[in-house]
Amino acid sequence: MIGGWEPARIERIASLESRRLAVLPVAGLSGDLHQDLGRGALAVEITGSLWGDETRDTFLAELRAKFQAGEPVDFVADIVKESELEQVLIEELAFEEDASAPEVFRYRLVLREYTEPPEPPGLGADLGLELDAELDLLAELGLDGLDLPALVADIPEVGDLLAPVQEAADTLKGNLSNAGSLLSPLAALFGGT
């Protein structure tokens, strides 16, 4: 049964299971090292045949609708009983008619085991839960919870930073104002004014 639908006149059904192995060549080792990455998705191949145009058209309509939907469907078969296979995707459809037997319609289906994808990683519902009560309290307090005068009390008063050097700066200014007259003999020597 494939999603409540039973393929008609099955001639052959086969199951294929495989392991995913990473081949790691190692220098100096005879052969290769293999790392087992787990089992691959189970595949089931079903082949069969039908007779008559009406049977063929009904079969194609039902099967193509499931294939084109691309949704996982429930699957039950004796050959996969021990594999715990529950849902499949219809991976391949193949149909064949032969002129030597015009009433016969052959089909082949390949079903692939469907595994539900994991939830995407997110921030999580429990992020910051341990801080909820404290954050709520701080939000309620707002700026009232801060002791602003205590924060400002520790800052020393700076005052006028230039007051201690003001007298020396005035003296330097006066001395430098006469610097031009000191250089006038040199200017005359070199022909300047």
Residue pairs with C-beta under 8 A, 6 or more apart in sequence:
1 74
1 75
1 76
1 77
2 66
2 73
2 74
2 75
2 88
2 90
2 109
2 111
3 66
3 73
3 74
3 75
4 74
5 62
5 63
5 66
7 46
7 48
7 107
7 109
8 48
8 50
8 55
8 59
9 48
9 49
9 50
10 46
10 47
10 48
11 47
11 48
11 49
12 45
12 46
12 47
12 48
13 44
13 45
13 46
13 47
13 77
13 79
14 44
14 45
14 79
15 42
15 43
15 44
15 45
15 79
15 80
15 83
16 42
16 43
16 44
16 45
17 39
17 40
17 42
17 43
17 83
18 39
18 40
19 36
19 37
19 38
19 39
19 40
20 36
20 37
20 38
20 39
20 40
21 34
21 35
21 36
21 37
22 34
22 35
22 37
23 32
23 33
23 34
24 32
24 33
24 34
24 35
25 32
25 33
26 32
26 33
41 112
41 113
41 114
41 115
42 80
42 83
42 85
42 112
42 113
43 91
43 110
43 111
43 112
43 113
44 75
44 77
44 79
44 80
44 85
44 88
44 110
44 111
45 108
45 109
45 110
45 111
46 108
46 109
46 111
47 106
47 107
47 108
47 109
48 106
48 107
49 104
49 105
49 106
49 107
50 56
50 59
50 104
50 105
50 107
51 103
51 104
51 105
52 103
55 105
56 105
59 105
59 107
60 95
63 90
63 93
63 107
63 109
64 93
66 73
66 90
67 90
67 93
70 89
71 89
72 87
72 88
72 89
72 114
73 87
73 88
73 89
73 90
74 86
74 87
75 85
75 86
75 87
75 88
75 111
85 113
87 113
87 114
88 111
88 112
88 113
88 114
89 111
89 112
89 114
90 109
90 110
90 111
91 110
91 111
91 112
92 108
92 109
92 110
93 107
93 108
93 109
94 107
94 108
94 109
95 105
95 106
95 107
95 108
96 105
96 106
96 107
96 108
97 104
97 105
97 106
98 104
98 106
128 135
138 145
162 169
187 193
